[in-house]
Structure formats: C-alpha cells, structure tokens
Amino acid sequence: MSATPADGTTPEALGAAGGIVPRRVPLVNIANILTVTRLVLVPVFLLALFAADGHSIRWRMVAFLVFAVGSITDYIDGHLARKYGLVTDFGKVVDPIADKALTGAALFGLSVLAELPWWVTLTIAVREVGVTLLRFWVIRYGVIAASYGGKVKTFAQIIAIGLYLLPLPAALDPLLWVGMGIALVLTVVTGLDYVVRALRLRAARG
C-alpha cells in the first residue's frame, strides 16, 4: 500500500514530476445549479409579472420575490464558485447570460406594462449587449475583468427594478425615478469605461 503525503495529497493527485495536478471541477456543482436556477426563474418571474394584467398586488409581490431570489443567487453562486474553487467554463458563460436575462426580462416587462419608459430599457439593453460584444472583440488579447463600477451598477439596477416591481403608492414615484436615474447614469458611465478599457487592451496587445 502506497503512503499518503503528510499534506493529505493522494498519489493520484501527483504528476510525473512530483507536481500537483489541478483538481477537475465537476460541471454539476452548487454554483452552476444556482446559475441554472436563475435562468429557470426568468419565465416564472414573467408569468407572475403579467398575471392579472400586471395590476394584482398579490402577483406583483410574487414577481418581486422571484426577482429578489434570482438576484440573491447571483451573489451566492459567484461567492461559492470563488471560495470553493467551483469555477467552470460553463459558469463563466452562463452566469452573465442568466444575470442579463433576469434583469432584461424585468425591464422589458415593466416597459410593456407602460410603467417604465422604453428609452430607459433600450439604453440599458444596448449597453449590456455592447459590453458583451466588446468582450468577444478583445477576447484574443485578454479578458476585461468586471470593474468595481460595474458591480455597483448591477446593484443599483437591482434596487431600482425592485422598487418598480413593488406595488408602491403613487406618492413614492419620485423615489422610483431617482433610483432608476442613478442606475441609468451608472450604466452609461461604466459602459463608456468598458469601451476605453477595450481600446486600451487592443492597443497594448495589438
């Protein structure tokens, strides 16, 4: 019987040169399950949002709760993936898609219900699609990591959308406008920042 090193490394984990072979991360892990769950919640959210023509207080609360749960899983799956080494190529691709699907569904749904101006929804949609295309445009030169501003933007969007989803009295409409205004400004500013970073990356590696 072969001995196991003191650090607990098994012989199977050792390479021919004595180095440690990187652990293979299983595709089915808790982080990826949460990501897929967020995708599954998108149609559930839309059904709740449009139930009773979108004017039922009960269904609007359900839509808000589904959106909140989906948004929370975005934080949790990323945290778990980094903390426990569960990062996979599948997660890298599907996670941002799930994020944009949930946020986009909420924005388009609110615009269809005439509760949010279409120009706001389209501005945010163009920014998100544009940043995604920028990432692919420079992918052979390097990866544009998510910035702190981008994370703040995402948080601001979630809060603003959440306020619009809640069946709040009309007297609080100014609060909704301010929240969405902040999210919109951050969306545009961080979008321009991504453009600058992409151009610099291409210039440096081109």
Buried (B, 14 or more C-beta within 10 A) or exposed (E): EEEEEEEEEEEEBEEEEEEEEEEEBEEEBEBBEBBBBBBEBBEBBBEBBBBEEBEBEEBBBBBBEBBBBBBEBBBBBBEBBEEEEBBBEBBEEBBBEBBBBBBBBBBBBBBBBEEBEBEBBEBBBEBBEEBBEBBEBBEEBEEBEBEEBBEBBBBBBBBBBBBBBBEEEEEEEEEBEEBBEBBBEBBBEBBEBBEEBBBEBBEEEE
